[in-house]
Amino acid sequence: MARQLEDQGFAILARRLRTGAGEIDLVVADAARLIFVEVKARGCFADAAHAVSARQQARLLEAASLALAMHEDWARDEIRFDVALVAAGAVEMLHDAVRYG
């Protein structure tokens, strides 16, 4: 997963970043974008997608806010949450999958 993002030009800023609100699996960035990535592995893509509950989404957003407060230099023009669904050895990325509001 991280390797694929590096191949796309992203720098890995953190893996398994712990905050007071919980853990963020992966934080990557390029010059214009900061992406928080939640990884969900299940037997099929649908089960992996359903594992990102509304409660977990709220926790992820709070964790991201705390991470940005701790690392002000991470701020970019575009900040988003992607979800990486992992099933049967394959990865499907859902871009901008979690949003505020």
The first five atom37 places (N, CA, C, CB, O) and aatype in JSON, in Angstrom:
{
  "aatype": [12, 0, 1, 5, 10, 6, 3, 5, 7, 13, 0, 9, 10, 0, 1, 1, 10, 1, 16, 7, 0, 7, 6, 9, 3, 10, 19, 19, 0, 3, 0, 0, 1, 10, 9, 13, 19, 6, 19, 11, 0, 1, 7, 4, 13, 0, 3, 0, 0, 8, 0, 19, 15, 0, 1, 5, 5, 0, 1, 10, 10, 6, 0, 0, 15, 10, 0, 10, 0, 12, 8, 6, 3, 17, 0, 1, 3, 6, 9, 1, 13, 3, 19, 0, 10, 19, 0, 0, 7, 0, 19, 6, 12, 10, 8, 3, 0, 19, 1, 18, 7],
  "atom_mask": [
    [1, 1, 1, 1, 1],
    [1, 1, 1, 1, 1],
    [1, 1, 1, 1, 1],
    [1, 1, 1, 1, 1],
    [1, 1, 1, 1, 1],
    [1, 1, 1, 1, 1],
    [1, 1, 1, 1, 1],
    [1, 1, 1, 1, 1],
    [1, 1, 1, 0, 1],
    [1, 1, 1, 1, 1],
    [1, 1, 1, 1, 1],
    [1, 1, 1, 1, 1],
    [1, 1, 1, 1, 1],
    [1, 1, 1, 1, 1],
    [1, 1, 1, 1, 1],
    [1, 1, 1, 1, 1],
    [1, 1, 1, 1, 1],
    [1, 1, 1, 1, 1],
    [1, 1, 1, 1, 1],
    [1, 1, 1, 0, 1],
    [1, 1, 1, 1, 1],
    [1, 1, 1, 0, 1],
    [1, 1, 1, 1, 1],
    [1, 1, 1, 1, 1],
    [1, 1, 1, 1, 1],
    [1, 1, 1, 1, 1],
    [1, 1, 1, 1, 1],
    [1, 1, 1, 1, 1],
    [1, 1, 1, 1, 1],
    [1, 1, 1, 1, 1],
    [1, 1, 1, 1, 1],
    [1, 1, 1, 1, 1],
    [1, 1, 1, 1, 1],
    [1, 1, 1, 1, 1],
    [1, 1, 1, 1, 1],
    [1, 1, 1, 1, 1],
    [1, 1, 1, 1, 1],
    [1, 1, 1, 1, 1],
    [1, 1, 1, 1, 1],
    [1, 1, 1, 1, 1],
    [1, 1, 1, 1, 1],
    [1, 1, 1, 1, 1],
    [1, 1, 1, 0, 1],
    [1, 1, 1, 1, 1],
    [1, 1, 1, 1, 1],
    [1, 1, 1, 1, 1],
    [1, 1, 1, 1, 1],
    [1, 1, 1, 1, 1],
    [1, 1, 1, 1, 1],
    [1, 1, 1, 1, 1],
    [1, 1, 1, 1, 1],
    [1, 1, 1, 1, 1],
    [1, 1, 1, 1, 1],
    [1, 1, 1, 1, 1],
    [1, 1, 1, 1, 1],
    [1, 1, 1, 1, 1],
    [1, 1, 1, 1, 1],
    [1, 1, 1, 1, 1],
    [1, 1, 1, 1, 1],
    [1, 1, 1, 1, 1],
    [1, 1, 1, 1, 1],
    [1, 1, 1, 1, 1],
    [1, 1, 1, 1, 1],
    [1, 1, 1, 1, 1],
    [1, 1, 1, 1, 1],
    [1, 1, 1, 1, 1],
    [1, 1, 1, 1, 1],
    [1, 1, 1, 1, 1],
    [1, 1, 1, 1, 1],
    [1, 1, 1, 1, 1],
    [1, 1, 1, 1, 1],
    [1, 1, 1, 1, 1],
    [1, 1, 1, 1, 1],
    [1, 1, 1, 1, 1],
    [1, 1, 1, 1, 1],
    [1, 1, 1, 1, 1],
    [1, 1, 1, 1, 1],
    [1, 1, 1, 1, 1],
    [1, 1, 1, 1, 1],
    [1, 1, 1, 1, 1],
    [1, 1, 1, 1, 1],
    [1, 1, 1, 1, 1],
    [1, 1, 1, 1, 1],
    [1, 1, 1, 1, 1],
    [1, 1, 1, 1, 1],
    [1, 1, 1, 1, 1],
    [1, 1, 1, 1, 1],
    [1, 1, 1, 1, 1],
    [1, 1, 1, 0, 1],
    [1, 1, 1, 1, 1],
    [1, 1, 1, 1, 1],
    [1, 1, 1, 1, 1],
    [1, 1, 1, 1, 1],
    [1, 1, 1, 1, 1],
    [1, 1, 1, 1, 1],
    [1, 1, 1, 1, 1],
    [1, 1, 1, 1, 1],
    [1, 1, 1, 1, 1],
    [1, 1, 1, 1, 1],
    [1, 1, 1, 1, 1],
    [1, 1, 1, 0, 1]
  ],
  "atom_positions": [
    [[0.82, -1.2, 0.0], [0.0, 0.0, 0.0], [0.86, 1.26, 0.0], [-0.93, 0.0, 1.2], [0.75, 2.09, -0.9]],
    [[1.71, 1.4, 1.0], [2.58, 2.57, 1.09], [3.48, 2.66, -0.14], [3.42, 2.53, 2.38], [3.73, 3.74, -0.66]],
    [[3.95, 1.52, -0.58], [4.84, 1.47, -1.76], [4.13, 2.0, -3.0], [5.32, 0.03, -2.01], [4.73, 2.73, -3.8]],
    [[2.86, 1.64, -3.17], [2.09, 2.13, -4.31], [1.97, 3.65, -4.27], [0.69, 1.49, -4.33], [2.1, 4.32, -5.3]],
    [[1.73, 4.19, -3.09], [1.61, 5.64, -2.96], [2.96, 6.33, -3.21], [1.07, 6.01, -1.57], [3.01, 7.39, -3.82]],
    [[4.03, 5.73, -2.73], [5.36, 6.27, -3.01], [5.63, 6.27, -4.52], [6.45, 5.47, -2.26], [6.21, 7.22, -5.04]],
    [[5.23, 5.21, -5.21], [5.4, 5.12, -6.65], [4.62, 6.2, -7.39], [4.98, 3.74, -7.15], [4.96, 6.57, -8.52]],
    [[3.56, 6.7, -6.75], [2.75, 7.78, -7.33], [3.29, 9.17, -6.95], [1.3, 7.66, -6.87], [2.69, 10.18, -7.3]],
    [[4.43, 9.21, -6.24], [5.06, 10.48, -5.91], [4.77, 11.02, -4.53], [0.0, 0.0, 0.0], [5.14, 12.15, -4.21]],
    [[4.11, 10.23, -3.69], [3.81, 10.68, -2.34], [4.94, 10.3, -1.38], [2.48, 10.08, -1.85], [5.55, 9.24, -1.51]],
    [[5.2, 11.17, -0.43], [6.14, 10.88, 0.65], [5.34, 10.34, 1.83], [6.96, 12.16, 1.07], [4.26, 10.83, 2.13]],
    [[5.88, 9.33, 2.49], [5.23, 8.77, 3.67], [5.62, 9.65, 4.86], [5.64, 7.26, 3.9], [6.8, 9.74, 5.22]],
    [[4.63, 10.29, 5.47], [4.88, 11.14, 6.64], [4.75, 10.36, 7.94], [3.91, 12.32, 6.65], [5.46, 10.64, 8.91]],
    [[3.84, 9.39, 7.97], [3.65, 8.6, 9.18], [2.94, 7.29, 8.85], [2.85, 9.4, 10.23], [2.11, 7.21, 7.94]],
    [[3.29, 6.28, 9.63], [2.59, 4.99, 9.59], [2.08, 4.73, 11.0], [3.53, 3.82, 9.09], [2.8, 4.92, 11.98]],
    [[0.84, 4.31, 11.08], [0.23, 4.01, 12.38], [0.41, 5.17, 13.36], [0.83, 2.72, 12.97], [0.9, 4.99, 14.48]],
    [[0.02, 6.35, 12.92], [0.14, 7.56, 13.72], [-0.87, 7.53, 14.86], [-0.06, 8.82, 12.85], [-2.08, 7.46, 14.63]],
    [[-0.37, 7.59, 16.08], [-1.24, 7.57, 17.26], [-1.54, 9.0, 17.71], [-0.59, 6.77, 18.41], [-0.64, 9.83, 17.83]],
    [[-2.82, 9.26, 17.94], [-3.25, 10.55, 18.48], [-4.16, 10.26, 19.67], [-3.99, 11.42, 17.39], [-4.49, 9.11, 19.94]],
    [[-4.55, 11.29, 20.37], [-5.46, 11.13, 21.49], [-6.83, 10.63, 21.08], [0.0, 0.0, 0.0], [-7.59, 10.14, 21.92]],
    [[-7.17, 10.75, 19.81], [-8.47, 10.29, 19.31], [-8.39, 8.93, 18.64], [-9.03, 11.3, 18.32], [-9.42, 8.36, 18.27]],
    [[-7.2, 8.39, 18.49], [-7.05, 7.09, 17.84], [-5.91, 7.1, 16.85], [0.0, 0.0, 0.0], [-5.15, 8.06, 16.75]],
    [[-5.82, 6.02, 16.11], [-4.71, 5.81, 15.2], [-5.13, 6.06, 13.75], [-4.16, 4.39, 15.35], [-6.24, 5.72, 13.33]],
    [[-4.21, 6.65, 12.99], [-4.39, 6.81, 11.54], [-3.37, 5.88, 10.9], [-4.2, 8.32, 11.07], [-2.18, 5.94, 11.2]],
    [[-3.84, 5.01, 10.01], [-2.98, 3.98, 9.45], [-1.8, 4.54, 8.67], [-3.78, 3.07, 8.56], [-0.67, 4.06, 8.81]],
    [[-2.06, 5.55, 7.85], [-1.02, 6.05, 6.96], [-1.28, 7.52, 6.65], [-0.96, 5.22, 5.65], [-2.42, 7.92, 6.43]],
    [[-0.21, 8.32, 6.65], [-0.31, 9.73, 6.26], [0.72, 9.96, 5.18], [-0.09, 10.71, 7.5], [1.91, 9.7, 5.38]],
    [[0.27, 10.44, 4.02], [1.17, 10.68, 2.89], [0.93, 12.08, 2.35], [0.96, 9.61, 1.76], [-0.11, 12.69, 2.58]],
    [[1.93, 12.58, 1.62], [1.79, 13.93, 1.06], [2.66, 14.08, -0.18], [2.15, 14.99, 2.1], [3.67, 13.41, -0.34]],
    [[2.22, 14.98, -1.04], [3.08, 15.52, -2.09], [3.03, 17.03, -1.91], [2.61, 15.06, -3.55], [2.56, 17.51, -0.88]],
    [[3.49, 17.79, -2.86], [3.56, 19.23, -2.69], [2.19, 19.88, -2.47], [4.22, 19.86, -3.89], [2.08, 20.88, -1.77]],
    [[1.14, 19.31, -3.07], [-0.17, 19.94, -3.02], [-1.18, 19.22, -2.13], [-0.72, 20.02, -4.39], [-2.16, 19.83, -1.71]],
    [[-0.97, 17.94, -1.84], [-1.98, 17.14, -1.15], [-1.44, 16.45, 0.09], [-2.54, 16.1, -2.1], [-0.32, 15.95, 0.13]],
    [[-2.29, 16.43, 1.12], [-2.05, 15.64, 2.32], [-3.19, 14.63, 2.37], [-1.99, 16.54, 3.64], [-4.36, 15.0, 2.3]],
    [[-2.83, 13.35, 2.49], [-3.85, 12.31, 2.48], [-3.69, 11.43, 3.71], [-3.76, 11.46, 1.19], [-2.62, 10.87, 3.97]],
    [[-4.77, 11.33, 4.47], [-4.86, 10.38, 5.57], [-5.48, 9.12, 4.99], [-5.7, 10.95, 6.78], [-6.5, 9.2, 4.3]],
    [[-4.89, 7.97, 5.25], [-5.38, 6.73, 4.66], [-5.77, 5.75, 5.77], [-4.29, 6.09, 3.74], [-4.98, 5.45, 6.66]],
    [[-7.0, 5.28, 5.7], [-7.48, 4.22, 6.58], [-7.46, 2.93, 5.78], [-8.92, 4.54, 7.15], [-8.0, 2.89, 4.67]],
    [[-6.86, 1.89, 6.32], [-6.77, 0.6, 5.63], [-7.72, -0.38, 6.29], [-5.31, 0.05, 5.65], [-7.71, -0.55, 7.5]],
    [[-8.56, -1.02, 5.47], [-9.5, -2.03, 5.97], [-9.34, -3.29, 5.15], [-10.96, -1.51, 5.92], [-9.55, -3.28, 3.94]],
    [[-8.99, -4.37, 5.81], [-8.83, -5.67, 5.15], [-9.93, -6.6, 5.63], [-7.42, -6.28, 5.44], [-10.15, -6.77, 6.83]],
    [[-10.6, -7.21, 4.69], [-11.67, -8.17, 4.99], [-11.67, -9.22, 3.88], [-13.07, -7.46, 5.12], [-10.85, -9.17, 2.96]],
    [[-12.6, -10.15, 3.97], [-12.7, -11.22, 2.98], [-13.15, -10.74, 1.61], [0.0, 0.0, 0.0], [-12.81, -11.34, 0.59]],
    [[-13.92, -9.65, 1.59], [-14.36, -9.08, 0.3], [-14.39, -7.56, 0.45], [-15.77, -9.64, -0.13], [-14.42, -7.03, 1.56]],
    [[-14.4, -6.87, -0.69], [-14.36, -5.41, -0.68], [-15.58, -4.81, 0.03], [-14.28, -4.87, -2.1], [-15.46, -3.81, 0.73]],
    [[-16.75, -5.42, -0.16], [-17.97, -4.88, 0.47], [-17.85, -4.92, 1.99], [-19.21, -5.67, 0.01], [-18.2, -3.95, 2.66]],
    [[-17.37, -6.03, 2.53], [-17.2, -6.12, 3.99], [-16.17, -5.11, 4.49], [-16.79, -7.55, 4.39], [-16.34, -4.53, 5.56]],
    [[-15.12, -4.91, 3.72], [-14.09, -3.92, 4.11], [-14.69, -2.52, 4.12], [-12.88, -3.99, 3.15], [-14.41, -1.73, 5.03]],
    [[-15.49, -2.2, 3.12], [-16.1, -0.87, 3.04], [-17.07, -0.64, 4.2], [-16.84, -0.7, 1.7], [-17.11, 0.45, 4.77]],
    [[-17.85, -1.66, 4.55], [-18.81, -1.52, 5.64], [-18.13, -1.42, 7.0], [-19.77, -2.7, 5.63], [-18.76, -1.0, 7.98]],
    [[-16.87, -1.79, 7.08], [-16.14, -1.72, 8.35], [-15.79, -0.29, 8.74], [-14.86, -2.54, 8.25], [-15.41, -0.05, 9.89]],
    [[-15.92, 0.65, 7.83], [-15.65, 2.06, 8.14], [-16.97, 2.7, 8.56], [-15.01, 2.82, 6.9], [-17.63, 3.36, 7.76]],
    [[-17.33, 2.49, 9.81], [-18.62, 2.95, 10.33], [-18.64, 4.47, 10.52], [-18.93, 2.26, 11.66], [-17.6, 5.13, 10.48]],
    [[-19.82, 5.0, 10.73], [-19.96, 6.44, 10.99], [-19.19, 6.84, 12.24], [-21.45, 6.82, 11.14], [-18.56, 7.9, 12.28]],
    [[-19.22, 5.99, 13.25], [-18.47, 6.27, 14.49], [-16.97, 6.32, 14.21], [-18.78, 5.19, 15.57], [-16.26, 7.2, 14.71]],
    [[-16.49, 5.37, 13.42], [-15.07, 5.35, 13.1], [-14.69, 6.56, 12.24], [-14.69, 4.05, 12.39], [-13.61, 7.13, 12.41]],
    [[-15.56, 6.94, 11.33], [-15.28, 8.12, 10.51], [-15.11, 9.36, 11.39], [-16.4, 8.35, 9.49], [-14.2, 10.15, 11.17]],
    [[-15.97, 9.51, 12.38], [-15.86, 10.66, 13.28], [-14.55, 10.61, 14.05], [-17.05, 10.68, 14.27], [-13.9, 11.64, 14.23]],
    [[-14.15, 9.43, 14.5], [-12.89, 9.27, 15.21], [-11.71, 9.62, 14.31], [-12.75, 7.85, 15.73], [-10.76, 10.26, 14.75]],
    [[-11.77, 9.2, 13.05], [-10.7, 9.5, 12.1], [-10.57, 11.0, 11.86], [-10.95, 8.79, 10.79], [-9.46, 11.53, 11.78]],
    [[-11.69, 11.68, 11.74], [-11.65, 13.12, 11.52], [-11.06, 13.84, 12.73], [-13.06, 13.65, 11.23], [-10.29, 14.78, 12.58]],
    [[-11.41, 13.4, 13.93], [-10.84, 13.99, 15.14], [-9.34, 13.71, 15.21], [-11.55, 13.44, 16.41], [-8.55, 14.59, 15.55]],
    [[-8.94, 12.49, 14.89], [-7.52, 12.14, 14.89], [-6.75, 12.99, 13.89], [-7.33, 10.65, 14.57], [-5.63, 13.42, 14.17]],
    [[-7.34, 13.24, 12.73], [-6.69, 14.07, 11.72], [-6.53, 15.51, 12.22], [-7.5, 14.06, 10.41], [-5.49, 16.14, 11.99]],
    [[-7.54, 16.02, 12.88], [-7.45, 17.38, 13.43], [-6.31, 17.47, 14.44], [-8.78, 17.79, 14.09], [-5.56, 18.45, 14.45]],
    [[-6.19, 16.46, 15.3], [-5.1, 16.45, 16.28], [-3.75, 16.31, 15.59], [-5.3, 15.31, 17.29], [-2.78, 16.95, 16.0]],
    [[-3.67, 15.49, 14.56], [-2.41, 15.31, 13.83], [-1.97, 16.62, 13.19], [-2.56, 14.21, 12.76], [-0.79, 16.96, 13.21]],
    [[-2.92, 17.35, 12.61], [-2.58, 18.64, 11.99], [-2.15, 19.67, 13.03], [-3.78, 19.18, 11.19], [-1.29, 20.5, 12.76]],
    [[-2.74, 19.6, 14.21], [-2.33, 20.52, 15.28], [-0.9, 20.2, 15.74], [-3.32, 20.43, 16.47], [-0.15, 21.1, 16.11]],
    [[-0.54, 18.92, 15.73], [0.8, 18.51, 16.15], [1.85, 18.75, 15.06], [0.79, 17.04, 16.54], [3.03, 18.94, 15.35]],
    [[1.41, 18.74, 13.8], [2.33, 18.84, 12.67], [1.83, 19.92, 11.71], [2.46, 17.46, 11.93], [1.35, 19.61, 10.62]],
    [[1.96, 21.17, 12.11], [1.46, 22.27, 11.29], [2.11, 22.31, 9.91], [1.69, 23.58, 12.0], [1.51, 22.81, 8.96]],
    [[3.32, 21.8, 9.8], [4.02, 21.79, 8.51], [3.41, 20.8, 7.51], [5.48, 21.46, 8.73], [3.78, 20.81, 6.34]],
    [[2.49, 19.98, 7.96], [1.82, 19.03, 7.06], [0.72, 19.69, 6.25], [1.25, 17.88, 7.85], [0.27, 19.1, 5.26]],
    [[0.26, 20.88, 6.61], [-0.87, 21.52, 5.94], [-0.6, 21.67, 4.44], [-1.16, 22.9, 6.56], [0.5, 22.04, 4.03]],
    [[-1.6, 21.37, 3.66], [-1.53, 21.49, 2.2], [-2.83, 22.13, 1.71], [-1.31, 20.09, 1.52], [-3.79, 22.26, 2.46]],
    [[-2.83, 22.53, 0.42], [-4.04, 23.1, -0.16], [-5.18, 22.08, -0.17], [-3.77, 23.6, -1.58], [-6.34, 22.43, 0.04]],
    [[-4.86, 20.82, -0.42], [-5.87, 19.76, -0.44], [-5.55, 18.76, 0.68], [-5.91, 19.04, -1.83], [-4.45, 18.22, 0.75]],
    [[-6.53, 18.54, 1.53], [-6.41, 17.54, 2.59], [-7.61, 16.62, 2.46], [-6.33, 18.21, 4.04], [-8.76, 17.08, 2.41]],
    [[-7.35, 15.32, 2.4], [-8.47, 14.4, 2.23], [-8.21, 13.09, 2.96], [-8.72, 14.12, 0.74], [-7.1, 12.8, 3.4]],
    [[-9.28, 12.3, 3.09], [-9.23, 10.96, 3.66], [-9.53, 9.96, 2.57], [-10.22, 10.81, 4.84], [-10.56, 10.04, 1.91]],
    [[-8.62, 9.02, 2.37], [-8.86, 7.91, 1.47], [-9.01, 6.65, 2.31], [-7.7, 7.76, 0.42], [-8.48, 6.56, 3.41]],
    [[-9.73, 5.69, 1.78], [-9.85, 4.39, 2.42], [-9.3, 3.36, 1.45], [-11.35, 4.06, 2.82], [-9.7, 3.3, 0.29]],
    [[-8.38, 2.55, 1.94], [-7.82, 1.46, 1.15], [-8.52, 0.17, 1.56], [-6.27, 1.34, 1.34], [-8.38, -0.28, 2.7]],
    [[-9.26, -0.4, 0.64], [-9.95, -1.66, 0.89], [-9.05, -2.78, 0.4], [-11.34, -1.7, 0.2], [-8.59, -2.77, -0.74]],
    [[-8.81, -3.75, 1.26], [-7.93, -4.88, 0.93], [-8.75, -6.17, 1.03], [-6.67, -4.92, 1.88], [-9.35, -6.45, 2.06]],
    [[-8.75, -6.93, -0.06], [-9.46, -8.22, -0.08], [-8.8, -9.13, -1.1], [-10.97, -8.03, -0.4], [-8.49, -8.71, -2.22]],
    [[-8.6, -10.36, -0.71], [-8.04, -11.38, -1.6], [-6.73, -10.93, -2.26], [-9.06, -11.75, -2.68], [-6.49, -11.21, -3.43]],
    [[-5.91, -10.22, -1.5], [-4.62, -9.79, -2.01], [-4.66, -8.59, -2.94], [0.0, 0.0, 0.0], [-3.62, -8.17, -3.46]],
    [[-5.83, -8.03, -3.16], [-5.97, -6.85, -4.03], [-6.32, -5.63, -3.19], [-7.06, -7.1, -5.13], [-6.85, -5.75, -2.08]],
    [[-6.03, -4.45, -3.73], [-6.3, -3.19, -3.03], [-7.16, -2.31, -3.92], [-4.98, -2.46, -2.63], [-6.87, -2.13, -5.11]],
    [[-8.21, -1.76, -3.34], [-9.06, -0.8, -4.03], [-9.06, 0.48, -3.21], [-10.52, -1.34, -4.24], [-9.44, 0.47, -2.04]],
    [[-8.64, 1.59, -3.82], [-8.58, 2.87, -3.11], [-9.87, 3.65, -3.35], [-7.36, 3.7, -3.58], [-10.32, 3.81, -4.48]],
    [[-10.45, 4.13, -2.26], [-11.6, 5.02, -2.33], [-11.09, 6.42, -1.97], [-12.78, 4.55, -1.36], [-10.79, 6.7, -0.81]],
    [[-10.99, 7.28, -2.96], [-10.46, 8.62, -2.75], [-11.53, 9.53, -2.15], [-9.94, 9.21, -4.07], [-12.71, 9.45, -2.52]],
    [[-11.12, 10.38, -1.22], [-12.02, 11.35, -0.58], [-13.23, 10.64, 0.02], [-12.47, 12.42, -1.58], [-14.36, 11.09, -0.15]],
    [[-12.98, 9.54, 0.71], [-14.06, 8.67, 1.2], [-14.69, 9.14, 2.5], [-13.54, 7.29, 1.39], [-15.84, 8.8, 2.78]],
    [[-13.98, 9.92, 3.3], [-14.49, 10.42, 4.57], [-14.39, 11.93, 4.54], [-13.69, 9.82, 5.79], [-13.35, 12.5, 4.2]],
    [[-15.52, 12.59, 4.9], [-15.54, 14.05, 4.85], [-16.12, 14.64, 6.12], [-16.34, 14.52, 3.66], [-16.9, 14.01, 6.83]],
    [[-15.71, 15.88, 6.39], [-16.28, 16.62, 7.5], [-17.72, 16.99, 7.14], [-15.44, 17.89, 7.83], [-18.04, 17.24, 5.98]],
    [[-18.57, 17.03, 8.16], [-19.91, 17.54, 8.01], [-20.86, 16.58, 7.43], [0.0, 0.0, 0.0], [-22.04, 16.9, 7.25]]
  ]
}
